[in-house]
Structure formats: C-alpha cells, structure tokens
Amino acid sequence: MPRVPPPPPVEVVVAEEQQYLFATTGTALQEQWWASAACQDAEPDVFFPVSAHDQISRRVALSFCGGCAVRDECLRVALEDRSLIGIWGGTDEAQRARLRERQLVAS
C-alpha cells in the first residue's frame, strides 16, 4: 500500500493562503467590494490564527469584522470558496462549514 505523505504544518498552509490572497491577482481581495473592507489595511496574520487556541488573533480579527460594511459580501465569498482558511466575514472554517450544512438542509 502506498504511503500517504503527512500534511504540511499549519504554518506552511497559512503562509501559502496569505501568498495566494495578498500577492496574486484575480482573487476575492481584488474585487471592488474589498476597497470598503474594515480590515483592508490590517496585518493579515491576525486573520489566520494558527490554532483554535489563538484567541488573541481571533478577537482582533473579529473586532474588524464586527463593524465592517462589507461583512456579508466577505462571508459570501468565503462560503462559496471552501478552500479559504482563516477569519472571513466574522467566521472561521468550522463556523462556515456549519453554515453550509444549514444551507443544504434548508434548500
């Protein structure tokens, strides 16, 4: 039986996600709504807590989301793109998974 390689460390996955989102064109962050995001000029690291126990980064990220004018748009993008990790639209991956499940049940 072939061996399955272990997954990369969380820090590597987060770094790759940040590179994709913040350094490439054609991602959600280049859409017009992003210009109105409360977190636009924030340090990206706070939106990618390395573990569920990283409550400080989580609280900082959610403080941006709480009053954001484009929170709903941000959440829509995150719900549509299952590959996104971190805090989006005031939610983390687990919360978005639950929201997707509810949407499936409701439809």
C-alpha positions in Angstrom: 0.0 0.0 0.0 1.5 3.4 -1.0 2.2 5.7 1.9 0.3 9.0 2.0 2.6 11.9 2.8 1.8 13.8 6.0 0.0 17.1 5.6 2.2 20.2 5.7 2.4 22.1 9.1 -0.3 24.6 9.7 2.2 27.4 9.5 3.0 26.4 5.9 -0.6 26.2 4.9 -1.3 29.7 6.4 1.7 31.2 4.6 0.5 29.7 1.3 -3.0 31.1 1.9 -1.7 34.5 2.6 0.5 34.4 -0.5 -2.5 33.4 -2.6 -4.8 36.1 -1.2 -2.5 39.0 -0.9 0.0 38.6 -3.7 -1.9 37.3 -6.7 -4.4 38.9 -8.9 -7.9 37.7 -9.6 -8.7 36.7 -6.0 -11.5 38.0 -3.8 -9.3 40.7 -2.5 -9.0 42.3 -5.8 -12.8 42.7 -6.2 -14.3 46.1 -5.9 -16.1 45.5 -2.6 -12.7 44.8 -0.9 -11.9 48.6 -1.0 -14.5 49.1 1.7 -13.4 46.3 4.0 -12.6 47.4 7.5 -9.6 45.1 7.6 -8.1 46.2 4.3 -5.0 47.7 5.9 -4.8 45.3 8.8 -1.9 42.9 9.3 -3.0 39.7 7.6 -1.6 37.4 10.3 -4.5 38.2 12.7 -7.0 36.7 10.3 -5.1 33.3 10.2 -5.0 32.1 13.8 -2.5 29.2 13.8 -4.7 27.1 16.2 -8.2 27.2 17.7 -6.5 28.3 20.9 -5.1 31.5 19.3 -7.8 33.6 20.9 -5.9 36.9 20.8 -5.6 36.9 17.0 -9.2 35.7 16.7 -10.5 38.6 18.9 -8.5 41.1 16.9 -9.8 39.7 13.6 -13.4 39.7 14.8 -13.1 43.2 16.0 -12.6 44.3 12.4 -15.5 42.2 11.2 -18.0 43.4 13.7 -18.5 46.8 12.2 -17.5 46.1 8.6 -19.7 47.5 5.9 -18.9 44.5 3.5 -19.0 41.7 6.1 -21.9 40.0 4.2 -20.0 40.1 0.9 -16.9 38.8 2.6 -18.9 35.9 4.2 -20.5 35.1 0.8 -17.1 34.8 -0.8 -15.8 32.5 2.0 -18.9 30.3 1.8 -18.5 29.9 -2.0 -14.8 29.2 -1.8 -14.3 26.2 0.5 -10.5 26.5 0.2 -10.4 29.7 2.2 -9.0 29.4 5.7 -8.9 31.9 8.5 -11.4 34.5 9.5 -13.7 35.7 6.8 -17.0 37.6 7.3 -16.7 37.2 11.0 -16.5 33.4 10.8 -13.8 30.7 10.9 -13.7 27.5 8.8 -15.8 25.4 11.3 -18.5 28.1 11.5 -18.6 28.3 7.7 -18.9 24.5 7.5 -21.9 24.6 9.8 -23.5 27.5 7.8 -23.1 25.5 4.6 -24.7 22.4 6.2 -27.7 24.6 7.3 -28.0 26.0 3.7 -28.1 22.4 2.3 -30.7 21.4 4.8 -32.8 24.5 4.1 -32.7 24.0 0.3 
